[in-house]
Amino acid sequence: MADLKVIEGVLSDRGSKYAVAGGPAASKAEAEALVKTLKRKKKFAKATHNTWAVLLEDGPLKADDGESGAGMVIVRMLEREGLSNHVIVVTRWFGGTHLGGDRFRHVQSCVRTYLDML
């Protein structure tokens, strides 16, 4: 999947580090394949969370990967942007300190960084 775009080192806060990736996905299988491709990179496979979402014809699809509520943050941003058939993955490496609500702002920052690159 050559269409996978990855931006590493988007931000860090209290030891947690974030990256964002994405690419075209017109189905659940394509979205999952893209996430699987990302996780083939050892660094991403070892991440604490690979949260992702995509807007498909039959509705949004999301996976929080343990970062409760983060998938919905991505869905809302995709809806506002009107971007469908494109999966966005926000990756977090947990740094040992809980970030509380800041983690949602960080997910938003990562998605915004990615959308600005399109």
C-alpha positions in Angstrom: 0.0 0.0 0.0 2.2 2.8 -1.3 -0.5 5.4 -0.6 0.2 5.3 3.2 1.4 8.7 4.4 3.1 8.8 7.8 4.0 11.9 9.8 6.1 11.0 12.9 7.0 13.2 15.8 3.8 15.3 15.5 3.9 16.2 19.2 4.9 15.0 22.6 3.5 15.7 26.0 4.7 14.4 29.4 6.6 11.5 27.8 3.8 10.4 25.4 4.7 10.7 21.7 2.3 11.0 18.8 2.3 10.2 15.1 -0.4 10.3 12.4 -0.8 8.3 9.2 -3.5 7.7 6.6 -4.4 6.8 3.1 -7.3 6.0 0.8 -9.7 3.2 2.0 -13.0 2.5 0.4 -14.0 -0.4 2.6 -13.5 -1.9 6.1 -11.0 -4.4 4.6 -9.0 -1.6 2.9 -8.9 0.4 6.2 -7.8 -2.6 8.2 -5.2 -3.5 5.6 -3.8 0.0 5.8 -3.6 -0.1 9.6 -1.9 -3.6 9.3 0.6 -2.1 6.8 1.4 0.6 9.4 1.9 -1.9 12.1 4.4 -3.8 10.0 6.8 -1.1 11.1 8.1 -2.4 14.4 7.9 1.1 16.0 4.1 1.3 15.3 3.5 -2.3 16.2 4.9 -1.5 19.7 2.8 1.6 20.1 0.4 1.8 23.0 -2.5 2.9 20.8 -3.2 3.0 17.0 -6.6 4.7 17.0 -8.2 5.1 13.6 -11.4 6.0 11.8 -12.8 6.2 8.2 -16.0 7.5 6.7 -17.5 4.9 4.4 -20.6 4.9 2.2 -22.5 2.9 4.8 -21.3 5.0 7.8 -18.3 5.7 9.9 -16.0 2.9 11.1 -13.6 3.5 14.0 -11.3 1.6 16.4 -10.2 3.2 19.7 -7.4 0.6 20.4 -7.7 1.2 24.1 -7.8 5.0 23.8 -11.4 5.3 24.7 -13.3 7.9 22.7 -10.4 8.8 20.4 -11.9 7.1 17.3 -15.0 9.3 17.6 -12.8 12.4 17.7 -11.3 11.3 14.4 -14.8 10.5 12.9 -16.1 14.0 13.9 -13.1 15.7 12.2 -13.5 13.6 9.0 -17.2 14.6 9.0 -16.4 18.3 9.4 -13.8 18.0 6.6 -16.2 16.0 4.4 -13.4 13.5 3.8 -14.7 10.0 3.1 -13.0 6.8 1.9 -9.8 7.9 3.7 -8.6 6.3 6.9 -6.6 8.3 9.5 -4.6 6.6 12.2 -3.3 8.4 15.3 -0.6 6.5 17.1 0.4 7.2 20.7 3.4 5.8 22.6 2.4 6.2 26.3 5.0 8.0 28.3 4.0 7.0 31.8 1.8 10.0 32.7 -1.9 10.0 32.2 -2.9 13.0 30.1 -6.6 13.2 30.9 -8.7 15.2 28.5 -5.5 16.6 26.8 -5.2 13.3 24.9 -8.3 14.3 22.9 -6.7 17.7 22.0 -3.6 15.8 20.9 -5.6 13.5 18.7 -7.2 16.6 17.1 -3.8 18.2 16.6 -2.5 15.1 14.9 -5.6 14.8 12.6 -5.3 18.5 11.8 -1.6 18.1 10.9 -2.5 15.3 8.6 -5.5 17.1 7.0 -3.3 20.2 6.4 -0.9 18.0 4.5 -3.6 16.7 2.0 
